[in-house]
């Protein structure tokens, strides 16, 4: 039993973190939250409104980043998985359904391709934003959860129509 709790206290709804701050494990309203970092602590209504706005913007940026990556892939002639048809000497899904490499370019040169390296950095940023938004949602604060949903929804409304292909909704957090 922890020293900061009373005997017989129910711990099923709380997880104790650093500094003794407890986190509710059920959806709740309120303004007392730590969001992602100890330095981002909200204790007032104004702080919660500002934090919700910041989370909404992060959701929009997340969807904008996904659409930008898709745009770059389309511009380079690729699909969501980076496979290309008749670009840089690679033919994907030829007439017989087999993948063929029809150039002598090395694997290293494909990996070190500037476009691929840019996609790698953007993918890492998308991953970071996606999982950060997931962790914000997992505060179980209704206001922050709604801000996350509205941000991602607004971002999809603004940028999602530009994405094409059957895999456009395949990635949840990344």
C-alpha positions as CSV (number, residue, x, y, z in Angstrom):
1,X,0.0,0.0,0.0
2,X,1.3,3.5,-0.9
3,X,2.0,6.0,1.9
4,X,-0.1,8.7,0.3
5,X,-3.4,6.7,0.4
6,X,-5.8,5.9,3.1
7,X,-6.4,2.3,4.2
8,X,-9.1,0.7,2.2
9,X,-9.1,3.3,-0.6
10,X,-10.2,2.0,-4.0
11,X,-7.3,2.2,-6.5
12,X,-9.2,0.7,-9.5
13,X,-9.9,4.0,-11.1
14,X,-6.5,5.7,-10.7
15,X,-2.9,5.2,-11.7
16,X,-0.3,7.0,-9.6
17,X,2.5,8.6,-11.6
18,X,5.5,10.7,-10.7
19,X,4.8,13.3,-8.1
20,X,1.7,11.6,-6.8
21,X,-0.5,12.9,-9.5
22,X,-3.4,10.5,-10.2
23,X,-4.9,9.9,-13.6
24,X,-8.5,8.9,-14.0
25,X,-9.0,5.7,-16.0
26,X,-12.6,6.6,-17.0
27,X,-13.9,9.5,-19.1
28,X,-14.3,12.7,-17.0
29,X,-14.8,16.4,-17.3
30,X,-12.6,18.8,-15.5
31,X,-9.6,21.1,-15.8
32,X,-6.9,19.5,-13.7
33,X,-4.8,17.6,-16.2
34,X,-1.2,16.9,-17.1
35,X,-0.9,16.8,-20.9
36,X,2.0,14.8,-22.4
37,X,4.6,16.6,-20.2
38,X,4.8,17.6,-16.5
39,X,5.3,21.2,-17.8
40,X,2.0,21.1,-19.6
41,X,-0.2,21.1,-16.5
42,X,-3.7,22.6,-16.8
43,X,-5.5,23.8,-13.7
44,X,-7.9,26.5,-15.0
45,X,-10.8,26.7,-17.4
46,X,-8.7,29.1,-19.6
47,X,-5.8,26.7,-19.5
48,X,-8.1,23.9,-20.7
49,X,-9.6,26.0,-23.5
50,X,-6.1,27.0,-24.7
51,X,-4.9,23.3,-24.4
52,X,-7.9,22.1,-26.4
53,X,-7.2,24.7,-29.1
54,X,-3.5,23.5,-29.2
55,X,-4.7,19.8,-29.5
56,X,-7.1,20.8,-32.2
57,X,-4.3,22.4,-34.2
58,X,-2.1,19.3,-33.7
59,X,-4.9,17.2,-35.1
60,X,-5.2,19.4,-38.1
61,X,-1.4,19.3,-38.6
62,X,-1.4,15.5,-38.3
63,X,-4.0,15.2,-41.2
64,X,-2.2,17.9,-43.2
65,X,1.1,15.9,-42.9
66,X,-0.6,12.7,-44.0
67,X,-2.1,14.4,-47.0
68,X,1.3,16.0,-47.8
69,X,3.0,12.6,-47.7
70,X,0.4,11.2,-50.0
71,X,0.8,14.2,-52.4
72,X,4.6,13.6,-52.5
73,X,4.1,10.0,-53.3
74,X,1.6,10.7,-56.1
75,X,3.9,13.3,-57.5
76,X,6.8,10.8,-57.6
77,X,4.5,8.2,-59.2
78,X,4.2,6.0,-56.1
79,X,1.5,4.6,-53.9
80,X,1.0,4.6,-50.2
81,X,3.5,1.8,-49.7
82,X,6.3,3.4,-51.7
83,X,6.0,1.0,-54.6
84,X,6.4,2.6,-58.0
85,X,5.3,1.7,-61.4
86,X,7.9,2.3,-64.2
87,X,9.8,4.9,-62.1
88,X,13.5,4.7,-61.5
89,X,13.7,1.4,-63.3
90,X,11.2,-0.5,-61.1
91,X,8.1,-2.2,-62.5
92,X,5.6,-3.2,-59.9
93,X,2.9,-5.8,-60.6
94,X,3.7,-6.3,-64.3
95,X,1.5,-8.1,-66.8
96,X,2.0,-11.4,-65.1
97,X,1.6,-10.0,-61.6
98,X,5.2,-10.3,-60.6
99,X,7.5,-7.6,-59.3
100,X,10.5,-6.9,-61.4
101,X,13.6,-4.8,-60.9
102,X,14.7,-3.7,-64.4
103,X,17.7,-1.5,-63.5
104,X,21.0,-2.2,-61.9
105,X,20.6,0.5,-59.2
106,X,21.6,-0.8,-55.8
107,X,19.4,-1.1,-52.9
108,X,21.5,1.4,-51.0
109,X,20.9,4.0,-53.7
110,X,17.1,3.4,-53.4
111,X,17.2,3.8,-49.6
112,X,19.4,6.9,-49.8
113,X,17.2,8.5,-52.4
114,X,16.3,12.1,-51.4
115,X,12.6,11.5,-51.8
116,X,12.7,8.3,-49.7
117,X,14.7,10.1,-47.0
118,X,12.2,12.9,-46.9
119,X,9.3,10.4,-46.7
120,X,11.2,8.7,-43.8
121,X,11.5,12.0,-41.8
122,X,7.9,12.9,-42.5
123,X,6.8,9.4,-41.5
124,X,8.6,9.7,-38.2
125,X,7.0,13.1,-37.6
126,X,3.6,11.7,-38.5
127,X,4.2,8.8,-36.1
128,X,5.2,11.2,-33.3
129,X,2.2,13.4,-33.8
130,X,-0.2,10.4,-34.1
131,X,0.9,8.7,-30.9
132,X,1.0,12.0,-29.1
133,X,-2.6,12.7,-30.0
134,X,-3.4,9.2,-28.9
135,X,-1.8,9.8,-25.5
136,X,-3.8,13.1,-25.2
137,X,-7.0,11.2,-25.8
138,X,-5.9,8.7,-23.2
139,X,-6.0,11.3,-20.5
140,X,-9.7,10.4,-20.7
141,X,-10.6,14.0,-20.4
142,X,-13.8,14.6,-22.4
143,X,-12.7,18.1,-23.5
144,X,-9.3,16.9,-24.7
145,X,-10.8,13.9,-26.4
146,X,-13.3,16.1,-28.3
147,X,-10.5,18.5,-29.3
148,X,-8.5,15.5,-30.6
149,X,-11.5,14.2,-32.6
150,X,-12.5,17.7,-33.9
151,X,-8.9,18.5,-34.9
152,X,-8.4,15.3,-36.8
153,X,-11.9,15.6,-38.3
154,X,-11.3,19.2,-39.4
155,X,-7.9,18.3,-40.8
156,X,-9.4,15.4,-42.8
157,X,-12.1,17.7,-44.1
158,X,-9.6,20.3,-45.2
159,X,-6.9,17.9,-46.6
160,X,-8.3,14.4,-46.8
161,X,-10.1,14.9,-50.1
162,X,-6.7,15.3,-51.8
163,X,-5.6,11.8,-50.7
164,X,-6.3,9.0,-53.1
165,X,-6.1,5.3,-53.1
166,X,-7.6,2.4,-51.2
167,X,-5.1,2.7,-48.3
168,X,-6.0,6.3,-47.4
169,X,-7.7,5.2,-44.1
170,X,-5.4,2.3,-43.3
171,X,-3.2,4.2,-40.9
172,X,-4.6,5.0,-37.5
173,X,-1.9,6.6,-35.4
174,X,0.7,6.8,-38.0
